[in-house]
Amino acid sequence: MGWFGTLLLAKPTTGTLPSQSGVREAFGSSFATPTSWGNKLGLYDLGQGWQRVGVMPFYTERLRLSAGVDDLVAATAAPALAAYVSNSACAHIEGRTSAGHSFSLHLPNTDEPCGYQHGEGRPGQVDPDVAVDALRTWALEAGRTPSTEAIAAIVGSSEDDLPVMQDAVLMLIAALGFTREAEILPVINPDDPAFGDYELVVRTADVRAAREQYMASRGWPLEDDLKATPQDLDYLRFRDLLWRSVYGGGATRDDLVAQYQQLAARWKKQ
């Protein structure tokens, strides 16, 4: 199965991009963390204050791609770019600068249907020269030295010529002038055994709470036994605290362990 998620590029005013105000509300809270296969979509320092990170929303969170980029530019007073990747096959890219430069782009840049329902609508095909100029302008306003030739090669590539789309987006970020990177490791391991059965419980809780949100948003009734339970809501609050802390800016591990132990003890009695 391919990857669904957003590769986010910005210049946070906080310590890390995941802790930047508005990021989790707009793009989600499940940030890529190290695995046995590495973490190329994780949090990276790109130099001069710039960072990128891969992020996915939980079921109870909703992606706000273009509005999220707008808000990020307003909060950081610096350009921002977000690329939502669908199943590693295509990407919807939104770019903004504090000077008002704005663009939307789909990769591959073609009028052929991509087969995916983009939540905010798929951008139409853009003239390659216009697309390259928009990306180059974004990079220059970000203070980078872009490679026009590399950008043009990516924009002009067909689906068959591009690698898996998350890799194509990483290539594009490099072509924009972000050629050096250093991984920023998490300070909290979300899979820490000290958190016990948290993940199993919260997975079901997330689905129940998301279903309740969906039904309520349409004014449809939902039977009480299908709604999120008090236990579900407790575990979801713990998840929120945990993922607010994974890359710093939240609770310490000791605090999280204590919170989980209280949570487990409370519901073990039920």
ChimeraX attribute file (.defattr): number of C-alpha atoms within 10 A of each C-alpha:
attribute: neighborCount
match mode: 1-to-1
recipient: residues
	/A:1	5
	/A:2	12
	/A:3	15
	/A:4	19
	/A:5	25
	/A:6	27
	/A:7	25
	/A:8	25
	/A:9	24
	/A:10	23
	/A:11	25
	/A:12	24
	/A:13	16
	/A:14	13
	/A:15	12
	/A:16	21
	/A:17	26
	/A:18	30
	/A:19	21
	/A:20	18
	/A:21	16
	/A:22	16
	/A:23	20
	/A:24	24
	/A:25	14
	/A:26	20
	/A:27	29
	/A:28	24
	/A:29	22
	/A:30	20
	/A:31	23
	/A:32	17
	/A:33	23
	/A:34	15
	/A:35	8
	/A:36	5
	/A:37	6
	/A:38	9
	/A:39	15
	/A:40	17
	/A:41	22
	/A:42	19
	/A:43	29
	/A:44	22
	/A:45	19
	/A:46	21
	/A:47	13
	/A:48	8
	/A:49	14
	/A:50	21
	/A:51	23
	/A:52	28
	/A:53	24
	/A:54	28
	/A:55	25
	/A:56	21
	/A:57	19
	/A:58	16
	/A:59	16
	/A:60	17
	/A:61	17
	/A:62	16
	/A:63	20
	/A:64	16
	/A:65	22
	/A:66	22
	/A:67	13
	/A:68	21
	/A:69	26
	/A:70	21
	/A:71	17
	/A:72	26
	/A:73	23
	/A:74	15
	/A:75	16
	/A:76	17
	/A:77	15
	/A:78	20
	/A:79	28
	/A:80	29
	/A:81	28
	/A:82	26
	/A:83	27
	/A:84	29
	/A:85	25
	/A:86	21
	/A:87	16
	/A:88	18
	/A:89	21
	/A:90	25
	/A:91	30
	/A:92	24
	/A:93	23
	/A:94	23
	/A:95	24
	/A:96	26
	/A:97	23
	/A:98	19
	/A:99	12
	/A:100	10
	/A:101	14
	/A:102	19
	/A:103	19
	/A:104	21
	/A:105	21
	/A:106	23
	/A:107	25
	/A:108	24
	/A:109	23
	/A:110	19
	/A:111	11
	/A:112	9
	/A:113	9
	/A:114	17
	/A:115	9
	/A:116	13
	/A:117	10
	/A:118	14
	/A:119	12
	/A:120	11
	/A:121	9
	/A:122	17
	/A:123	19
	/A:124	14
	/A:125	16
	/A:126	17
	/A:127	13
	/A:128	17
	/A:129	11
	/A:130	11
	/A:131	21
	/A:132	21
	/A:133	15
	/A:134	18
	/A:135	28
	/A:136	22
	/A:137	18
	/A:138	25
	/A:139	23
	/A:140	14
	/A:141	17
	/A:142	20
	/A:143	14
	/A:144	16
	/A:145	15
	/A:146	23
	/A:147	15
	/A:148	15
	/A:149	11
	/A:150	16
	/A:151	22
	/A:152	19
	/A:153	16
	/A:154	21
	/A:155	25
	/A:156	20
	/A:157	15
	/A:158	13
	/A:159	16
	/A:160	8
	/A:161	11
	/A:162	19
	/A:163	14
	/A:164	17
	/A:165	23
	/A:166	27
	/A:167	14
	/A:168	20
	/A:169	23
	/A:170	18
	/A:171	17
	/A:172	21
	/A:173	21
	/A:174	18
	/A:175	24
	/A:176	24
	/A:177	19
	/A:178	22
	/A:179	15
	/A:180	10
	/A:181	15
	/A:182	11
	/A:183	17
	/A:184	15
	/A:185	16
	/A:186	17
	/A:187	14
	/A:188	20
	/A:189	18
	/A:190	18
	/A:191	11
	/A:192	11
	/A:193	10
	/A:194	16
	/A:195	19
	/A:196	14
	/A:197	11
	/A:198	20
	/A:199	14
	/A:200	9
	/A:201	14
	/A:202	20
	/A:203	16
	/A:204	13
	/A:205	24
	/A:206	21
	/A:207	17
	/A:208	20
	/A:209	19
	/A:210	19
	/A:211	18
	/A:212	20
	/A:213	17
	/A:214	13
	/A:215	12
	/A:216	12
	/A:217	9
	/A:218	8
	/A:219	9
	/A:220	9
	/A:221	9
	/A:222	12
	/A:223	7
	/A:224	9
	/A:225	7
	/A:226	11
	/A:227	17
	/A:228	20
	/A:229	14
	/A:230	11
	/A:231	17
	/A:232	20
	/A:233	16
	/A:234	15
	/A:235	23
	/A:236	21
	/A:237	12
	/A:238	18
	/A:239	22
	/A:240	13
	/A:241	15
	/A:242	25
	/A:243	22
	/A:244	20
	/A:245	22
	/A:246	24
	/A:247	22
	/A:248	18
	/A:249	15
	/A:250	17
	/A:251	17
	/A:252	15
	/A:253	18
	/A:254	10
	/A:255	12
	/A:256	20
	/A:257	18
	/A:258	14
	/A:259	16
	/A:260	21
	/A:261	14
	/A:262	12
	/A:263	16
	/A:264	17
	/A:265	10
	/A:266	12
	/A:267	12
	/A:268	8
	/A:269	6
	/A:270	6
